């Protein structure tokens, strides 16, 4: 099957070649590609500040490092997310607590979040990380209220959510800060990359310092005011990403128009459940999640559907196989994590999603209308054939 994403184009190539020929390949201040990208991306997402980094896992780590957290503090992450949401904290001494998801939206279950924080009588939990899964924004008003009542920070994992909106506001800087990804599969991509956005100047200065080896904005090159990393984005990455940012609205328009075809075609499909998008959010449809209805599970499995679609030349993503609390990584004793708690954790909605939920990738929505109709009708035929 041909590779469908990313799609090279002449504009991005011209920016990349110009950057190469400039001889200025690492980030520099005063007119560089990275600086321009930080400004434009933050502005687009209604944030005052942006700090671009070489990938979003490092971005999450820096976001956590910029907060007033200590070794051994706990933080809440959904158990249905990519592992980096949690491991970015583990490597700096934080301990994840796994919250369930709402099955309809696949984002953080705010009722379960409230229960977890209510049980935390010793106030060990200092941070909550809602994930805008598949580009679908979490219920941020409730997340922030519940978290603030517990004096916990809120960092948005917006890795999949470029351009998504919550109640008319772009995601990313609704909480204390948010982190976006530009990894190969993302809606905007440079192969790798990430950015942290915030409206808080103090956080911005800390983030800038940490990503710049602990230097201060007005300090000298070999003066370091805090422990930091070299996490700077390359000029090459920003050169590829800038044209994508400038055309993002046009990209989203096409994706959303074609997504409506998928929703209409699958709305009455008895054996498949298409997950809900609340009316007050605007997703970028990084993925369209669909689930096998329980009573058809067995004859239908994610693996069977993915295999059959691949044979016909179409992509569908199998999705996560297990919730994070079942991943072997969190049982390594070297990290001092609460292993017994993880053994006793059971999030029913996350378990269900890992068993039943697949993802239609955004790049299948970037074709013409005829292609999208053929895609979704092929999916329906595959399902029908498997049920015979």
N, C-alpha and C positions, 0 to 999 in steps of 0.2 A: 504494500500500500504506500502511495506517495506521501512524502512529508507535507503536512498541511500548514504547519505553523512553526516558527514565524515566517512571514512573507517578506522577502527583501524587496526594496524599492529604490528608485533612482535618487530620491531626495535624501533618504538616510545615507545612502552610499556617498553622495556628494559631501555631506557634512562630515562623514567619517574620513574621507580622503583629505579634505581640507584640514581637519585636525591633525592627521598624520603628517601632512606636509608642513604644518606650522612648527613642528618640533617641540611643542608644549603638550606633553602627553599626560602628565600628572596634574592633579587639581592645582590651580593657582588663583589667587584673588585679584580682582581688578579687571574683569572682563572675560574670564574663562567660560567655557561651556558649562562646567559644573555649577558655577555661581549663577549663571543665567537660568539653568534648569531648576535649581533650588528656589529661586525667586518666582519663576513662572508656575511651577508645580504647586507651591504653597499658596500662591494667589488664587489659582484655579480651585483649590480645595478650601478656600475661605480661611486660610491660616496666615499668620503674620510671618512665620519663620519656617524654614526647611533646612535640614542637614542631610545631604546625600551621602550614602555609604556604599561599599562594594557588594553587599547583599543584605537581605532583610532579616536573616537570622542574627547577624551582627547588629542590625538596626534595633531589633528587640532587646538584645543584650545591653546596648547603649542606653536605650530608653529606661530599662530597669536600673541601670547603674546611675542614672542621673537623678533618681529619686532618693529620698532619705530612708533607705532600707539598710538592714544589717544582716550579716551572715546568720542563717537560721530562721529568718522571717518566712512566713508562708504567703503564697499567692494563689488565687483561684483562676483556673483555666478550664475551658470546656474539654470534656474527654473525647469529643468528636472534632478533631482539628489536626493539622499537621504537627508533628512532634516538636518542631522548633519553637512553637509558642511556649512550651514548657521547658525544653532543654536550655533555652537562652537564659532562663533564670537559674536552673540547676547549676550551671557551670560557674555562676557567681555566688553560690551558696544559699540560694532560695529553695524552698520546698513547695512543690505544687500540690494543690488540693483540687480534685477533679469534680467539676459540676456537670450535671446532665444538660441535655439540649431539649428544646421544644421540638417535637417531631415534625410539626407542620412547617416550621421555618428553618429548622436545623441550626438555629442560633441559640445562645445561652438561655436556659430556663430560669427566668427571674424568680420564680417561686422557690426552686431548689437553691438558688443563690442566697435568697433571704434566709432559708433554713440553715444553710451552712454558716453564714455569718452570725446568726442567732446562737448557734451552738458554740461559737468561738468566744467563750466567756473570758479568756485570758488575752484577747486581742492580739493573737499571734498573726492573724491575716492582715497584711498591710497593703495588698494590691489585688485588683480584679482586672482580668484581661478578657473582655468580650471579643469574640471573633466574628467578623462580618463574612460568614461563610458563603461561598459561591457568589460573593458580591452583594449578598442580601444583608442589609444592616441589622445589627442587634437592636433590641428595644432599649435605646440609649437613655431615655428619660428615667426609666425604672432602674436600669443598671447604675446610673450615676447617683440617684437618690438612695438606693439601698447601700451602695458603697460609701457614700459620704456619711450616712448615718453610723457607719462603722469606722469612720475616719480612715478609709482606704483610698489609695490612689486608683485611677482608671487609665489604663493604656489600651487603646484600640489596636487590635491586630487587624489591620486593613489590607493585608497582603494581597487579597483577591479583589479589592473593592475600589479600584481607580474609577472615579466619576460617580460612584453610588451616592445616594442622598437619603437622609433621614429627616422627615418633616421639613422638607425644603432646604435643608442645609447639607452641604457635602460632608461626608464622613472624614475622620482623621483627627480633627482638632476639636471634636465635641467634648471628649474627655480631657485629661491632662495633656496627652499627646497621642499620636497614632503612627503606625509603621506600615508602609506600602512596599510591595515586592515587584521587581522587574526580572524575575527568573524566567527561564526560557518559555514556559507555558503561559505566562501571564498576558493579560490584555495589552499592556505596554511592556516591552521587553528589550533588554540589551544582552540577553544571555544570562546575566546576573545583574544584581543591583538592588538598591533599596533607598528609601528616604523616610526620615522622621519629620513630622510636622507638628507644630504647636503654636498656641497664641500666648504662651508664657515666656517672657524675655529671660527670666532666670533659668528656666529649663533649657532654653535655646543656647544660652552661653555655656552651660554645663555640657550639653550635647556636642556643641562645636569643639569645646576643649577636649572632651574624652575621645572624640573621633580623630583628633589632631595631636595624639600622643601626649595629652595633658597640658598643652600650651594654653596660654590665655590670649584673648583677642588682641590685647595691647602689649603683649610681652615679647621678649626676644626669642629667637629660634631655639636656642638651647636652654631656655628656662621653662620648667614644667611645674605647674601649680597643683596638679592632681595626677593620680594614676590614670593612664589612658591607653589608647590603642592607635595604631595606624589603620584607620578604617575608611580612608577617603575614597570616594568614587573617582574613577579614571575619567579624563576628558573624553576618551573614546566612548565610554558608556553614555555619557551625557549627550554626545553628538548624535548617537542613534536615537536617544529617547526624546530629545526636543521636538523633532518633527512629529513624532507620535503623539506627544502632548498637544501640540497645536491642532492636530486633526482628530483629537479624541471625541469631541462632540459629534462629528460626522460619523465616526466609527460606531459610537453608541446608538446613534439614530438608526443605522442599518441593523445592528444587533437587536435592538428592541422591536423593530418592525418585524423581523423574521422570527423573533421569540414568540410574538403573538400568534404566528401560524402554528408553532409547536403546541402552545397552550390550547388553542382552539381544537386542533386535531386530536389531542390526548384527553380532552376534558371529559369525554364520555367513555373512555376506554376502561372496561370493567376490571381488567387484570393489572392495570398500572395506576399508581397514584402520583399526580404531579403536585409538587410541594407549593405551598401558598406564598404569595408575596403580599404582605400587608399593604393596605391602600395608602398609608402615610409614608411609605418608603419607595424609592426608585432604585432598583438594582441595575447593575451593569451586565447581568447575566453571564458572568464569568463561566459559571456552569448553570445549566437548568437541571436541578435534581429531580429524578423520578424514582419511585420505589415500586417494587413488586407487592401487590396486595397479598396479605398473609395467606389467604385460603388457596392461592395459586402457587405458593412457595413449594418447591420440590420439582414440579414439572418445569417451573421457571426458576432459574437462578441467575445471579449477576454474571457468573462465568459463562453460562450458555449463551446469554443474550450478547455479551461482548464479543464472544468468539464468532457467532453468526453474523453480527454486524460487520465485523472486521473482514470476514470472507466476502462480503458484498461491497467492500471498499469504503465503509463509513466508520467513524470513530465514536465510541462511547466509553467512558472511563468507569472501571469497576468500582473505584472508590476504596475507602478505608476498610481493612479486614477485621480490625479489632479496635476497641476504645484504648486510649492512651494508658490507662491504668493496667492493661494487660501486656503492654510492651515490656520485653525483657530488660530494656535499658534502665528502667526505673527500679530494677531489683539488684542493681550493682551496689554492693555494700560500701564501696569507696565514697559514695556521695552522701551517706548518712541520711537517707530519705526514710520516711515512715512506711516501710515495706508492709508491715502488718495491716496498716490502714488500707493500703492499695489492694491487698489480698481480699479485704472485706468490702471493697467498693463495688457497687452494682448500679449502673445508670441504665435503666431499662430502655429509654429512648435512644441513647447512643448505641446500645447493643442491637436494637432493632434496625437502626440505620446502617450499621456495619454489615448486617445480614442481608438487607433488602435494597439499599439505595445505591443507584448509579448516577452518573453525571454526564449530561450532554455538554460537550465543550463549546466555548464561545466561537471557536474558529469554524465550526460547522454552521454558524449563523452569519458568517461573513461572505457567504456565496449569494447567488441570486435566488429569487423567490422560487423558481422552478426546482432548483437543487434542494432547497429546504423542504419543499413539499415532498419531493422524492425521498429525502432522508426520513422524514417522520412516517411516511406510509410504508417504507421498507421496514422500519422498526415495528410497526403494527403487524406487518406480515410475518416477521420473524417470531413475534410473540404468538401469533395465531398458529403458526406451524409447530412451535414447541408444545403447544397445548393439545395438539391432536393426539 
